[in-house]
Amino acid sequence: MVSSIEGSGSVSKVFEQQRQQVTNQQEEQRIKDQQQEVNRQAQVDSAAEAKRNDPDDRKGRSVDLSA
């Protein structure tokens, strides 16, 4: 990835390229982490919704229609 170094100008260019690569990798990781959190929250919400709709878990929330 890193080309041969020729003179101090090239050294600073290489450092700049490396810095940019690190910045890009950090941004990609931040996006991945953010997406994982969105997915995790969606799973939590989905599980909570499934539990709310579970007929066996409606104790105390059912309405007695026999009266």
C-alpha positions in Angstrom: 0.0 0.0 0.0 2.7 2.5 0.9 4.8 3.5 -2.0 8.6 3.9 -1.8 9.7 7.0 0.2 11.7 9.6 -1.8 12.6 12.7 0.1 10.8 14.5 3.0 7.9 15.6 0.8 7.0 11.9 0.1 7.3 11.1 3.8 4.7 13.7 4.7 2.5 12.5 1.8 2.7 8.9 3.2 1.9 10.1 6.7 -1.1 12.0 5.3 -2.3 8.9 3.4 -2.0 6.8 6.5 -3.8 9.4 8.6 -6.6 9.5 6.0 -6.8 5.7 6.0 -7.1 5.6 9.7 -9.8 8.3 9.6 -11.7 6.3 7.0 -11.5 3.1 9.0 -12.6 4.9 12.1 -15.6 6.3 10.3 -16.5 2.9 8.8 -16.3 1.3 12.3 -18.5 4.1 13.8 -21.1 3.4 11.1 -20.9 -0.4 11.8 -21.3 0.2 15.5 -24.2 2.5 15.0 -25.9 0.0 12.7 -25.3 -2.8 15.3 -27.0 -0.6 18.0 -29.9 0.1 15.7 -30.3 -3.7 15.0 -29.9 -4.5 18.7 -32.6 -2.0 19.6 -34.9 -3.4 16.9 -34.5 -6.9 18.4 -35.3 -5.6 21.9 -38.4 -3.8 20.6 -39.5 -6.9 18.6 -39.0 -9.2 21.6 -41.0 -6.8 23.8 -43.8 -6.6 21.2 -43.9 -10.4 21.0 -44.1 -10.7 24.8 -46.9 -8.1 24.9 -48.8 -10.2 22.3 -48.2 -13.6 24.0 -51.6 -14.9 25.2 -49.9 -16.7 28.1 -48.4 -13.4 29.3 -51.6 -11.4 29.5 -52.3 -12.1 33.1 -53.8 -9.1 34.8 -54.5 -7.4 31.5 -57.4 -9.4 30.2 -60.9 -8.1 30.3 -63.6 -10.3 31.7 -66.5 -10.2 29.2 -68.7 -12.6 31.1 -70.4 -10.0 33.3 
